[in-house]
Amino acid sequence: MDTERLILRPFTTDDAGELVRLHNDRDVMRFLNGGRPTPRETIVRETLPRFMASGFFAAEERRTGAFIGWFHLRPGGEGELELGYRLRRESWGRGYATEGSLRLIERAFAELGARRVYAQTMAVNLGSRRVMEKCGLRHVRTFWEDWEDPIDGAEQGEVEYELLREEWEARHHLVHWSDQ
C-alpha cells in the first residue's frame, strides 16, 4: 500500500534491526512501557514473527526508502479493526502518522468491509490523540486498566477513539461530491 509519501509493506526478517532500534527508543516507548528497553531476543523471537503474521505494516519513506516505523490494522470485535502506529522520533511532526492512518482507515472501510475502526492510547499521549482526531476518529470513552507495573500518566487512564462506517461514508461522499 502506498500513500503520497509512504510505502506500507509487510514485515520481513530483514526488519529485525530496525524494530530493535524503534522499540528501544525511550521517547518512542514512553507511553507504552515507560521507555524501558526491549531485548533484541524478544523482538526477534516474538515481536517480529507476530508482526509478519498479522496486520502489521513496515512504513518506509517513499523518497528515501528509510524505515520510519510501523502501522497496524488488526481485528478487534466483530466487524471492528484496531488502528495503531509507532514511528521513529525523527519522523514525528511530519504528518506521517496521519497519512499512514488515513490510508489504513480507507482500506478498513473500502476494502475490508469494517463497520468500525478504533484506536486506543494513554490519555496523556496528546500527540497520538491529535492524530486520531485528524483522521476523523472521535473520543468515545476514557477507561482505566489494572496495570501490574503502571507507568507515569497511567493514573489519567486510557482513551478510545472510533470512526464508524456511516461517518466515513458520509465524509468520503462529501469529498468526492465536492471534487466534481
N, C-alpha and C positions, 0 to 999 in steps of 0.2 A: 504494500500500500504506500502510496506517495501522497505528499502534500506539496505545497509550493516550495518549501524549504527543507522538508524531511523525507527520509525513506524509513518506513516502518517494515521490518522484516523479521522472520522467525530467528530465534536464537540458535547458535551452533556452539560446539565445544570450543571453537576458537575465541569465543567471547568471555571465557573464564577470567582472564586478566583484567578486562575492562569492568566486569562485575565486581571483582575483588576491590579494585580502586574505588568504584562508586559506593559500594556497601561498607567501605572503611573510611569514608569522609565523615568526620564528626558533624559537620554542618548539615550534610545531606540526611544523616541518620538521626538528627536531633529530636524530631517529633515521632520517630519510630521506635527507637530503643535507647534514647538518651545520648546517642553518639558513641555508644560502645562499639568496638571493632568486631567484625565477624570473621572468624578464622577462614583462611583460604580453603581448608579441607571441607568445611561446612558448605561453602559456596560451590565447590567442585562436585561434591557428592550428593548434596541435597537441593540447593537453590537452582543451579543451572539445569539439572535434569527436569525439575518441576517446571521451570520456565520454558524448556524445549517441548514439554508435553502438552501445555495448555494455555492458550490465550494471551501469552506474553510476547511482546514485540520489541526487539532492539531498535533503538532510534539513532539514525545517523544524519548528520548534516548532508544535504544533497550536494552542496558545492564542494565540500572538502572530504566527505566520506568519514569524518570524525564521529566516533561513538559519543553520543551526548546523554544516553540514559535508556530508559525503557518505559513502555506503556503496557497496560493490560486491559483486557475486556474479557471478564470471566463470568461464568454462570453464577447467579445468586439464587433467588427463588424462581418459581415457575414464571417464565417469560421475562425474567429480570437479568440484567447484566451489570456487573460492577466495573466501574471505570477506575483506573489507577495509573499513577505515573511516578517516576523517580528520575530526576535529571541531575547531571553534574552541576556543581556550583557555578562553574564558568558559563553555563547555559541559562542560568536564571535571569529573569527580567528581559528576555529577548522575544517573548511570545511563543516559544516552542511548546510549552505545556498546553497552552490554549489551542494552538494549531493542531497538535497531535490528538488532543482530546476531542476536538470538533470532528476530526476525520473518523475516530472510533465511534463517536455518537452517531454519525451518519451511517456507518457500517451497521451498527446495532439495529437501527430502525429500518433502513432501506434494504439491507442485505440479509440480516439475520432475523428480522421479524419480531424484535423485542417489543414488549409493551411498556417497559420501564428501564431506564438507565439510572444508576445511583452511584454515589461516591461518598466515602467517609474519611474524616481526618480528625485530629485533635482540634478542639475549639480554639486553641491558641495559635494554630497554624494559619495565620491570616493570608499568607501567600497562596496556599492551596485553596483556601476558601474563595479568594478572588478569582482564581482560575475557574473554579466550578461555576461561579456566578457569571463570568464572561461567556461561558459555554451554554448558558441558559438554564442551568440547574438551579433549583430553589431550595432553601433550607426547609427541612420538614421535621427535624427533631434534634434535640440535644439529649444525650444519654451518658450514663456512667458505667464503665467497665470495672470489674473487680480484678485489678491487676495485682499479681503476686509481687512484682517489683516496680511500683509506679515511678514514672519519670516526671520531671518538672513540667507543670502545666496540666497533669492528669486530673487534678482536683477540679478543673474547669469543664471536664467532660470531653466527649466526642460529639461530632456533629455529622448528620447525614443530609445530603442534598439529593434531589432527584429531578428527572425530566421524564414526563410521560409521553407516550407515543402521540396522543392527541395534541399536546402542546408543541411537540416537534413538528408534526404535520402542519399545524396552523402557521407556525413561523416559516417553515420550508415553503409552503404555498405562497405566503406573502412575499418572500424573497423572489420566487420565480415569477409571480404575478407582476411585481414591480420592475422586473427586468424587461418586460415587454413594452 
